[in-house]
Amino acid sequence: MVEDFTSAFMRDGSSTYIRNLQTQVDVHRWGEQDLPMTINHGSKAATFVCSPWVGYVDYTREELSRFPNRALTPALHAVVSGVAGVLRFSDLDRIVHINNWMMSTNLLAAIDPGLVASQTEELTARFPAHILAMRSLTWRHNSRLIGALEAAGWVLLPSRQVFLVDDVPSQMTRRRDLKRDERLWQNTSLRYEDLQTMTLPDAERIAALYAMLYLDKYSQLNPSFTPAFVTMTHAIGMIRYLVLRDADGIIQCFGGMHHFAGHATMPLMGYNTGIDQRVGLYRLGFHAGSRFAARYNLAFNMSSGASSFKIARGATAEMEFSAFHFLHLPAKRRLPLDVLRIVAHRIGMPILRRYNL
């Protein structure tokens, strides 16, 4: 899967698959595992999947417009502006991401934590002017790796809270909201399909529904996946596309399930936002993922957002971190990153926990 995925990006260019992304893609060998790797040389980015600047500065500024405590918003804007001013000296987007699938949540193969020190030495020798990074880490699922990274001088920065369910089958029988979702599922007039063949019209429709939700409703800083991305990820078995069609065969909602090593996440999801909410398209698309995870007994990383919705369906909040290594860089680039670390831990993380963000 890694070879097929990275080969497509290397052959066709990143913007073929993600419109608002420019990055160089390669394969990194970690012991017996191949991992997708992205390399950026400091150019301004338009989406967070390869850019800490977009993730910690631009996206945070956007999120503050929806922040639930309006009284705190001016002070938080001032903090973000101050951090942004300092970070301009860090060349933050001159960065190499290891295990970057270029989606909101990166599942991680069972890599050997004992190789962290040698891997760090190898990577800093190859990229002496780049920050090293690894996204989507949680203490619940990556504790040994995180411990090894910290021992080798990597720094953890909180990125968001994600919502995890490790026992989906039991939650399906216990949770009132999941039972209600199942009744909706059984009674809907929409027809469910786990796509076995991906046609161009279906790929175009899936990409359009994703854009309706994640780009038009939420943020243009999210990755803008193309129909080519949908087609490619389906063809290589990287994402299972679970769709619900109306009587005319038109897909009205979908969930894209990415899974391996006993874990699953839904990095792509979308629905027709023009249809009355009482039809429950969001619930149906999400429930397709829950049913899939239950069927294959997969731990389900529900990603971030819609916290009350996910907690009501058995998820528990877990802080997600990105790990960064920059000890090999000159002091003028390290110091701004230390400022970001302090602010992220002392201000950012308590706020993420307090407001379930």
Secondary structure as GFF3:
##gff-version 3
##sequence-region A 1 357
A	DSSP	alpha_helix	2	12	.	.	.	ID=ss1
A	DSSP	alpha_helix	14	17	.	.	.	ID=ss2
A	DSSP	beta_strand	24	30	.	.	.	ID=ss3
A	DSSP	beta_strand	33	41	.	.	.	ID=ss4
A	DSSP	three_ten_helix	48	50	.	.	.	ID=ss5
A	DSSP	alpha_helix	52	53	.	.	.	ID=ss6
A	DSSP	pi_helix	54	58	.	.	.	ID=ss7
A	DSSP	alpha_helix	59	64	.	.	.	ID=ss8
A	DSSP	three_ten_helix	70	72	.	.	.	ID=ss9
A	DSSP	alpha_helix	73	87	.	.	.	ID=ss10
A	DSSP	beta_strand	94	98	.	.	.	ID=ss11
A	DSSP	three_ten_helix	113	115	.	.	.	ID=ss12
A	DSSP	alpha_helix	116	126	.	.	.	ID=ss13
A	DSSP	beta_strand	131	137	.	.	.	ID=ss14
A	DSSP	alpha_helix	139	151	.	.	.	ID=ss15
A	DSSP	beta_strand	155	165	.	.	.	ID=ss16
A	DSSP	alpha_helix	168	174	.	.	.	ID=ss17
A	DSSP	alpha_helix	176	187	.	.	.	ID=ss18
A	DSSP	beta_strand	191	194	.	.	.	ID=ss19
A	DSSP	alpha_helix	200	210	.	.	.	ID=ss20
A	DSSP	pi_helix	211	218	.	.	.	ID=ss21
A	DSSP	alpha_helix	227	235	.	.	.	ID=ss22
A	DSSP	beta_strand	240	245	.	.	.	ID=ss23
A	DSSP	beta_strand	251	260	.	.	.	ID=ss24
A	DSSP	beta_strand	263	271	.	.	.	ID=ss25
A	DSSP	three_ten_helix	277	279	.	.	.	ID=ss26
A	DSSP	alpha_helix	281	295	.	.	.	ID=ss27
A	DSSP	beta_strand	299	301	.	.	.	ID=ss28
A	DSSP	alpha_helix	307	311	.	.	.	ID=ss29
A	DSSP	beta_strand	316	325	.	.	.	ID=ss30
A	DSSP	alpha_helix	331	343	.	.	.	ID=ss31
A	DSSP	pi_helix	344	348	.	.	.	ID=ss32
A	DSSP	alpha_helix	349	354	.	.	.	ID=ss33
###
